[in-house]
Amino acid sequence: MVNNTDTSRDSSSAGGEHAPGAACRASSGAPAIASCASVPTSGARRASASADSEAVARRREREKRTISQMVAIYCAGSHDAAVRTERAYCGEPVCPECKAVDDYAILRTDRCRQMHTKTSCEQCPYHCYRPQEREQIRQVMRYAGPRMMTKHPIAAIRHLLGR
């Protein structure tokens, strides 16, 4: 029996969300022949993070933590402590605006198709950040990059080496 309790799937996918064991219906309303787990949908792209090898999964997790630390450093230097009411992925306090940037960067890292081969987003053939978010993350990196050496030196060196 297929376990259909995966909640990471987009609700806009063809199958939508339903109870385990319930009949899946395609967008036309007709019963689906295959189970939702085998129907390729926009949520299928999300499966790349769960299908990672152990080394790629560690790298993906390290990349998410590093970018989140950079967002937290940027927020701490750019925004008042009173507005930092949210928590970034790394656990540091950030403002709601920086939390949105952090969430977007984590999402993009989760969905990265080239994590197994690339050294940095800049060298990647796919530009998965939207232009506005790409400019925001560039500002974050310009500010936080040099400061990473004092706050998180090991993460900074690993990031520079691309490992």
MDAnalysis code that builds the backbone (N, CA, C; Angstrom):
import MDAnalysis as mda
import numpy as np

u = mda.Universe.empty(489, n_residues=163, atom_resindex=np.repeat(np.arange(163), 3), trajectory=True)
u.add_TopologyAttr("name", ["N", "CA", "C"] * 163)
u.add_TopologyAttr("resid", np.arange(1, 164))
u.add_TopologyAttr("resname", ["MET", "VAL", "ASN", "ASN", "THR", "ASP", "THR", "SER", "ARG", "ASP", "SER", "SER", "SER", "ALA", "GLY", "GLY", "GLU", "HIS", "ALA", "PRO", "GLY", "ALA", "ALA", "CYS", "ARG", "ALA", "SER", "SER", "GLY", "ALA", "PRO", "ALA", "ILE", "ALA", "SER", "CYS", "ALA", "SER", "VAL", "PRO", "THR", "SER", "GLY", "ALA", "ARG", "ARG", "ALA", "SER", "ALA", "SER", "ALA", "ASP", "SER", "GLU", "ALA", "VAL", "ALA", "ARG", "ARG", "ARG", "GLU", "ARG", "GLU", "LYS", "ARG", "THR", "ILE", "SER", "GLN", "MET", "VAL", "ALA", "ILE", "TYR", "CYS", "ALA", "GLY", "SER", "HIS", "ASP", "ALA", "ALA", "VAL", "ARG", "THR", "GLU", "ARG", "ALA", "TYR", "CYS", "GLY", "GLU", "PRO", "VAL", "CYS", "PRO", "GLU", "CYS", "LYS", "ALA", "VAL", "ASP", "ASP", "TYR", "ALA", "ILE", "LEU", "ARG", "THR", "ASP", "ARG", "CYS", "ARG", "GLN", "MET", "HIS", "THR", "LYS", "THR", "SER", "CYS", "GLU", "GLN", "CYS", "PRO", "TYR", "HIS", "CYS", "TYR", "ARG", "PRO", "GLN", "GLU", "ARG", "GLU", "GLN", "ILE", "ARG", "GLN", "VAL", "MET", "ARG", "TYR", "ALA", "GLY", "PRO", "ARG", "MET", "MET", "THR", "LYS", "HIS", "PRO", "ILE", "ALA", "ALA", "ILE", "ARG", "HIS", "LEU", "LEU", "GLY", "ARG"])
u.atoms.positions = np.array([
    [0.848, -1.183, 0.000],
    [0.000, 0.000, 0.000],
    [0.887, 1.238, 0.000],
    [0.531, 2.240, -0.744],
    [1.289, 3.481, -0.847],
    [0.878, 4.403, 0.289],
    [1.866, 5.006, 0.948],
    [1.602, 5.948, 2.028],
    [1.450, 7.331, 1.425],
    [0.273, 7.883, 1.466],
    [-0.011, 9.189, 0.871],
    [-0.050, 10.294, 1.912],
    [0.732, 10.212, 2.971],
    [0.699, 11.223, 4.024],
    [1.735, 12.304, 3.823],
    [2.398, 12.353, 2.678],
    [3.409, 13.358, 2.406],
    [2.748, 14.726, 2.302],
    [3.063, 15.629, 3.216],
    [2.461, 16.961, 3.222],
    [3.324, 17.989, 2.529],
    [4.485, 17.594, 1.994],
    [5.365, 18.556, 1.335],
    [4.903, 18.847, -0.086],
    [3.911, 18.152, -0.577],
    [3.409, 18.334, -1.925],
    [2.594, 19.618, -2.016],
    [2.709, 20.314, -3.120],
    [1.915, 21.524, -3.344],
    [0.440, 21.170, -3.397],
    [-0.413, 21.996, -2.803],
    [-1.848, 21.736, -2.862],
    [-2.396, 22.003, -4.249],
    [-1.619, 22.660, -5.098],
    [-2.074, 22.934, -6.452],
    [-1.748, 21.795, -7.403],
    [-1.122, 20.717, -6.923],
    [-0.786, 19.601, -7.790],
    [-2.062, 18.898, -8.229],
    [-1.943, 18.045, -9.223],
    [-3.117, 17.413, -9.812],
    [-3.914, 16.635, -8.787],
    [-3.253, 15.971, -7.868],
    [-3.962, 15.159, -6.899],
    [-4.482, 15.949, -5.731],
    [-3.836, 17.041, -5.379],
    [-4.230, 17.810, -4.208],
    [-3.953, 17.022, -2.942],
    [-4.452, 17.497, -1.842],
    [-4.277, 16.791, -0.583],
    [-5.539, 16.027, -0.281],
    [-5.381, 14.802, 0.199],
    [-6.520, 13.996, 0.581],
    [-6.104, 13.027, 1.658],
    [-7.051, 12.388, 2.234],
    [-6.773, 11.442, 3.313],
    [-6.087, 10.207, 2.757],
    [-5.230, 9.549, 3.565],
    [-4.583, 8.319, 3.104],
    [-5.631, 7.291, 2.698],
    [-5.427, 6.668, 1.565],
    [-6.331, 5.634, 1.100],
    [-7.536, 6.176, 0.345],
    [-7.757, 7.493, 0.346],
    [-8.885, 8.073, -0.373],
    [-8.589, 8.072, -1.860],
    [-9.628, 8.030, -2.664],
    [-9.446, 8.023, -4.109],
    [-8.911, 9.367, -4.556],
    [-7.937, 9.313, -5.421],
    [-7.341, 10.529, -5.960],
    [-8.061, 10.880, -7.244],
    [-8.359, 12.158, -7.426],
    [-9.045, 12.600, -8.640],
    [-8.139, 13.587, -9.379],
    [-8.068, 13.449, -10.668],
    [-7.309, 14.385, -11.494],
    [-8.052, 15.714, -11.507],
    [-7.446, 16.728, -12.077],
    [-8.060, 18.051, -12.071],
    [-9.396, 18.075, -12.810],
    [-9.638, 17.115, -13.700],
    [-10.909, 17.078, -14.411],
    [-12.024, 16.501, -13.563],
    [-11.690, 15.932, -12.400],
    [-12.690, 15.365, -11.527],
    [-12.849, 13.864, -11.722],
    [-12.239, 13.303, -12.767],
    [-12.326, 11.867, -13.000],
    [-11.365, 11.139, -12.074],
    [-11.723, 9.923, -11.636],
    [-10.814, 9.169, -10.779],
    [-9.504, 8.898, -11.502],
    [-8.412, 9.002, -10.774],
    [-7.098, 8.754, -11.348],
    [-6.846, 7.258, -11.402],
    [-6.090, 6.817, -12.409],
    [-5.778, 5.403, -12.549],
    [-4.642, 5.032, -11.619],
    [-3.618, 5.835, -11.561],
    [-2.472, 5.560, -10.695],
    [-2.639, 6.299, -9.382],
    [-1.883, 5.880, -8.389],
    [-1.935, 6.581, -7.111],
    [-1.238, 7.928, -7.250],
    [-1.514, 8.851, -6.341],
    [-0.912, 10.183, -6.392],
    [0.603, 10.115, -6.342],
    [1.143, 9.135, -5.652],
    [2.588, 9.043, -5.502],
    [3.284, 8.824, -6.835],
    [2.590, 8.230, -7.827],
    [3.240, 7.962, -9.102],
    [2.903, 8.970, -10.182],
    [2.032, 9.925, -9.892],
    [1.648, 10.929, -10.877],
    [2.647, 12.073, -10.835],
    [3.332, 12.365, -11.951],
    [4.287, 13.475, -11.938],
    [3.536, 14.800, -11.881],
    [3.838, 15.599, -10.884],
    [3.205, 16.901, -10.704],
    [4.264, 17.915, -10.394],
    [3.849, 19.149, -10.172],
    [4.811, 20.180, -9.798],
    [5.448, 19.838, -8.466],
    [4.770, 19.090, -7.629],
    [5.335, 18.663, -6.346],
    [6.432, 17.630, -6.527],
    [6.516, 17.011, -7.714],
    [7.543, 15.999, -7.946],
    [8.930, 16.614, -7.937],
    [9.032, 17.892, -8.286],
    [10.333, 18.559, -8.240],
    [10.881, 18.583, -6.830],
    [10.023, 18.638, -5.851],
    [10.412, 18.687, -4.442],
    [11.107, 17.403, -4.019],
    [10.878, 16.312, -4.739],
    [11.426, 15.019, -4.370],
    [12.943, 14.984, -4.480],
    [13.574, 15.931, -5.180],
    [15.021, 15.899, -5.344],
    [15.747, 15.967, -4.009],
    [15.211, 16.728, -3.061],
    [15.854, 16.827, -1.753],
    [15.758, 15.515, -0.997],
    [14.661, 14.777, -1.152],
    [14.508, 13.528, -0.426],
    [15.251, 12.388, -1.098],
    [15.627, 12.537, -2.377],
    [16.326, 11.488, -3.101],
    [17.838, 11.703, -3.098],
    [18.339, 12.624, -2.308],
    [19.765, 12.920, -2.257],
    [20.563, 11.768, -1.668],
    [21.805, 11.653, -2.127],
    [22.727, 10.744, -1.457],
    [23.064, 11.370, -0.104],
    [23.691, 10.607, 0.754],
    [24.009, 11.118, 2.095],
    [24.931, 12.331, 2.026],
    [25.918, 12.294, 1.144],
    [26.861, 13.414, 1.021],
    [26.161, 14.663, 0.493],
    [25.290, 14.500, -0.492],
    [24.575, 15.650, -1.052],
    [23.584, 16.204, -0.025],
    [22.949, 15.338, 0.729],
    [22.018, 15.783, 1.774],
    [22.755, 16.607, 2.828],
    [23.963, 16.177, 3.215],
    [24.765, 16.946, 4.181],
    [25.149, 18.298, 3.588],
    [25.537, 18.297, 2.331],
    [25.919, 19.550, 1.668],
    [24.727, 20.494, 1.582],
    [23.561, 19.974, 1.228],
    [22.358, 20.787, 1.126],
    [22.029, 21.400, 2.492],
    [22.108, 20.613, 3.530],
    [21.815, 21.100, 4.882],
    [22.828, 22.173, 5.297],
    [24.091, 21.963, 4.972],
    [25.138, 22.942, 5.292],
    [24.923, 24.239, 4.524],
    [24.542, 24.142, 3.255],
    [24.260, 25.336, 2.449],
    [23.085, 26.122, 3.034],
    [22.052, 25.417, 3.462],
    [20.885, 26.095, 4.051],
    [21.282, 26.812, 5.336],
    [22.072, 26.154, 6.156],
    [22.509, 26.771, 7.412],
    [23.396, 27.992, 7.135],
    [24.296, 27.882, 6.172],
    [25.209, 28.981, 5.850],
    [24.460, 30.206, 5.319],
    [23.541, 30.005, 4.387],
    [22.812, 31.156, 3.849],
    [21.935, 31.774, 4.924],
    [21.389, 30.952, 5.789],
    [20.569, 31.466, 6.884],
    [21.420, 32.277, 7.866],
    [22.629, 31.832, 8.138],
    [23.532, 32.584, 8.999],
    [23.877, 33.923, 8.367],
    [24.053, 33.944, 7.054],
    [24.345, 35.203, 6.357],
    [23.164, 36.168, 6.458],
    [21.950, 35.653, 6.302],
    [20.763, 36.500, 6.423],
    [20.676, 37.060, 7.837],
    [20.975, 36.240, 8.845],
    [20.917, 36.689, 10.239],
    [21.956, 37.770, 10.521],
    [23.147, 37.626, 9.971],
    [24.193, 38.645, 10.145],
    [23.765, 39.958, 9.491],
    [23.225, 39.856, 8.281],
    [22.743, 41.040, 7.576],
    [21.648, 41.736, 8.385],
    [20.710, 40.969, 8.893],
    [19.593, 41.538, 9.648],
    [20.093, 42.202, 10.933],
    [21.013, 41.543, 11.621],
    [21.540, 42.098, 12.871],
    [22.256, 43.427, 12.635],
    [22.906, 43.560, 11.478],
    [23.621, 44.792, 11.171],
    [22.764, 45.869, 10.537],
    [21.615, 45.491, 9.999],
    [20.808, 46.442, 9.249],
    [19.489, 46.826, 9.913],
    [19.014, 46.019, 10.834],
    [17.703, 46.266, 11.431],
    [17.793, 46.290, 12.954],
    [16.939, 47.082, 13.554],
    [16.896, 47.250, 14.999],
    [16.518, 45.929, 15.690],
    [17.059, 45.702, 16.863],
    [16.790, 44.472, 17.609],
    [15.313, 44.321, 17.956],
    [14.619, 45.425, 18.126],
    [13.208, 45.369, 18.511],
    [12.326, 44.753, 17.423],
    [12.722, 44.879, 16.154],
    [11.904, 44.329, 15.075],
    [12.288, 42.899, 14.716],
    [13.349, 42.384, 15.302],
    [13.786, 41.014, 15.008],
    [12.993, 40.032, 15.876],
    [11.772, 39.756, 15.442],
    [10.853, 38.928, 16.221],
    [10.720, 37.508, 15.678],
    [11.279, 37.241, 14.514],
    [11.184, 35.922, 13.887],
    [12.490, 35.165, 14.092],
    [12.491, 33.884, 13.744],
    [13.696, 33.057, 13.812],
    [14.058, 32.576, 12.416],
    [15.316, 32.760, 12.050],
    [15.803, 32.263, 10.766],
    [15.986, 30.753, 10.861],
    [16.261, 30.119, 9.759],
    [16.485, 28.672, 9.708],
    [17.598, 28.240, 10.658],
    [18.616, 29.082, 10.804],
    [19.752, 28.759, 11.670],
    [19.434, 28.969, 13.151],
    [18.290, 29.582, 13.449],
    [17.891, 29.794, 14.835],
    [18.134, 31.198, 15.353],
    [18.777, 32.040, 14.570],
    [19.065, 33.414, 14.976],
    [17.826, 34.300, 14.799],
    [17.700, 35.359, 15.602],
    [16.549, 36.261, 15.441],
    [16.710, 37.151, 14.204],
    [15.610, 37.305, 13.459],
    [15.579, 38.164, 12.274],
    [14.242, 38.891, 12.225],
    [14.189, 39.963, 11.445],
    [12.938, 40.700, 11.258],
    [12.059, 39.942, 10.256],
    [10.780, 40.271, 10.176],
    [9.901, 39.583, 9.228],
    [10.350, 39.694, 7.764],
    [10.902, 40.844, 7.385],
    [11.383, 41.020, 6.008],
    [12.550, 40.070, 5.708],
    [13.489, 39.979, 6.639],
    [14.630, 39.080, 6.450],
    [14.210, 37.619, 6.577],
    [13.189, 37.351, 7.354],
    [12.653, 35.992, 7.459],
    [12.121, 35.541, 6.109],
    [11.479, 36.451, 5.375],
    [10.969, 36.122, 4.043],
    [12.129, 35.805, 3.091],
    [13.207, 36.579, 3.170],
    [14.391, 36.325, 2.342],
    [14.992, 34.971, 2.720],
    [15.091, 34.708, 4.017],
    [15.639, 33.443, 4.511],
    [14.789, 32.268, 4.037],
    [13.492, 32.367, 4.170],
    [12.591, 31.295, 3.739],
    [12.737, 31.020, 2.244],
    [12.846, 32.085, 1.453],
    [12.980, 31.924, 0.009],
    [14.314, 31.241, -0.333],
    [15.391, 31.652, 0.330],
    [16.702, 31.048, 0.081],
    [16.713, 29.573, 0.483],
    [16.053, 29.239, 1.579],
    [15.977, 27.841, 2.018],
    [15.171, 27.030, 1.010],
    [14.077, 27.581, 0.530],
    [13.258, 26.904, -0.469],
    [14.062, 26.644, -1.742],
    [14.788, 27.662, -2.200],
    [15.589, 27.507, -3.420],
    [16.677, 26.456, -3.209],
    [17.294, 26.422, -2.048],
    [18.327, 25.432, -1.767],
    [17.717, 24.035, -1.702],
    [16.546, 23.917, -1.104],
    [15.847, 22.631, -1.062],
    [15.561, 22.100, -2.451],
    [15.223, 22.992, -3.366],
    [14.825, 22.581, -4.707],
    [15.952, 22.607, -5.728],
    [17.169, 22.868, -5.288],
    [18.304, 22.965, -6.206],
    [18.533, 21.642, -6.935],
    [18.576, 21.716, -8.258],
    [18.774, 20.521, -9.079],
    [20.247, 20.207, -9.292],
    [21.123, 21.127, -8.958],
    [22.547, 20.961, -9.241],
    [23.409, 20.838, -7.979],
    [22.806, 20.556, -6.845],
    [23.553, 20.518, -5.588],
    [24.708, 19.512, -5.637],
    [24.553, 18.446, -6.378],
    [25.587, 17.418, -6.439],
    [26.799, 17.829, -7.264],
    [26.688, 18.859, -8.100],
    [27.809, 19.235, -8.961],
    [28.314, 20.653, -8.774],
    [27.484, 21.562, -8.314],
    [27.874, 22.971, -8.322],
    [28.717, 23.369, -7.110],
    [29.415, 24.475, -7.282],
    [30.185, 25.026, -6.173],
    [29.503, 26.257, -5.602],
    [28.768, 26.998, -6.424],
    [28.017, 28.152, -5.926],
    [26.898, 28.476, -6.905],
    [25.909, 29.207, -6.418],
    [24.782, 29.599, -7.268],
    [25.248, 30.475, -8.425],
    [26.279, 31.258, -8.178],
    [26.779, 32.165, -9.207],
    [27.282, 31.400, -10.430],
    [27.848, 30.217, -10.213],
    [28.400, 29.425, -11.307],
    [27.397, 28.430, -11.889],
    [26.200, 28.399, -11.369],
    [25.180, 27.442, -11.795],
    [24.572, 27.864, -13.132],
    [24.306, 26.916, -14.037],
    [23.676, 27.267, -15.308],
    [22.198, 27.635, -15.168],
    [21.566, 27.241, -14.058],
    [20.159, 27.563, -13.810],
    [20.084, 28.697, -12.800],
    [19.340, 29.736, -13.112],
    [19.143, 30.824, -12.162],
    [17.745, 30.695, -11.598],
    [17.646, 30.048, -10.440],
    [16.329, 29.738, -9.893],
    [15.781, 30.851, -8.995],
    [16.599, 31.849, -8.667],
    [16.097, 32.994, -7.902],
    [15.415, 33.966, -8.854],
    [14.269, 34.506, -8.457],
    [13.639, 35.565, -9.234],
    [14.541, 36.795, -9.159],
    [14.502, 37.698, -10.136],
    [15.426, 38.843, -10.165],
    [15.423, 39.684, -8.883],
    [14.256, 39.970, -8.330],
    [14.198, 40.793, -7.110],
    [14.860, 40.072, -5.933],
    [14.566, 38.791, -5.764],
    [15.156, 38.032, -4.666],
    [16.656, 37.813, -4.889],
    [17.037, 37.708, -6.145],
    [18.462, 37.547, -6.463],
    [19.241, 38.782, -6.028],
    [18.675, 39.957, -6.275],
    [19.326, 41.200, -5.852],
    [19.361, 41.295, -4.328],
    [18.287, 40.879, -3.665],
    [18.274, 40.902, -2.197],
    [19.355, 39.991, -1.622],
    [19.480, 38.789, -2.176],
    [20.470, 37.848, -1.633],
    [21.889, 38.327, -1.944],
    [22.069, 39.043, -3.054],
    [23.381, 39.635, -3.344],
    [23.735, 40.688, -2.293],
    [22.754, 41.520, -1.920],
    [22.996, 42.522, -0.875],
    [23.371, 41.836, 0.441],
    [22.640, 40.790, 0.772],
    [22.918, 40.042, 2.000],
    [24.340, 39.496, 1.965],
    [24.718, 38.888, 0.859],
    [26.054, 38.279, 0.759],
    [27.158, 39.325, 0.752],
    [26.916, 40.455, 0.097],
    [27.921, 41.529, 0.111],
    [28.186, 42.016, 1.530],
    [27.131, 42.139, 2.301],
    [27.269, 42.617, 3.678],
    [27.814, 41.518, 4.593],
    [27.212, 40.347, 4.526],
    [27.524, 39.298, 5.498],
    [28.782, 38.506, 5.169],
    [29.149, 38.429, 3.901],
    [30.311, 37.625, 3.508],
    [31.566, 37.906, 4.314],
    [32.036, 39.151, 4.340],
    [33.246, 39.452, 5.112],
    [33.064, 39.229, 6.622],
    [31.862, 39.421, 7.116],
    [31.598, 39.271, 8.549],
    [31.464, 37.805, 8.971],
    [31.255, 36.919, 8.003],
    [31.159, 35.490, 8.319],
    [32.471, 34.974, 8.904],
    [33.584, 35.568, 8.499],
    [34.890, 35.100, 9.003],
    [35.021, 35.276, 10.514],
    [34.353, 36.270, 11.075],
    [34.440, 36.461, 12.523],
    [33.334, 35.739, 13.275],
    [32.136, 35.634, 12.684],
    [31.006, 34.995, 13.365],
    [30.972, 33.476, 13.178],
    [31.234, 33.019, 11.952],
    [31.162, 31.594, 11.622],
    [32.336, 31.243, 10.701],
    [33.564, 31.215, 11.220],
    [34.743, 31.055, 10.349],
    [34.780, 29.726, 9.586],
    [34.380, 28.638, 10.195],
    [34.434, 27.348, 9.503],
    [33.431, 27.323, 8.357],
    [32.221, 27.807, 8.606],
    [31.207, 27.866, 7.548],
    [31.672, 28.784, 6.418],
    [32.319, 29.889, 6.762],
    [32.801, 30.830, 5.742],
    [33.881, 30.192, 4.869],
    [34.806, 29.509, 5.478],
    [35.886, 28.868, 4.714],
    [35.319, 27.762, 3.826],
    [34.419, 26.956, 4.370],
    [33.791, 25.898, 3.555],
    [33.032, 26.498, 2.386],
    [32.342, 27.601, 2.638],
    [31.576, 28.266, 1.569],
    [32.519, 28.784, 0.489],
    [33.634, 29.378, 0.887],
    [34.608, 29.900, -0.080],
    [35.246, 28.790, -0.885],
    [35.494, 27.658, -0.248],
    [36.111, 26.521, -0.937],
    [35.109, 25.739, -1.763],
    [33.839, 25.965, -1.522],
    [32.807, 25.262, -2.274],
    [32.620, 23.827, -1.856],
    [32.875, 23.528, -0.590],
    [32.732, 22.142, -0.114],
    [31.635, 22.022, 0.903],
])
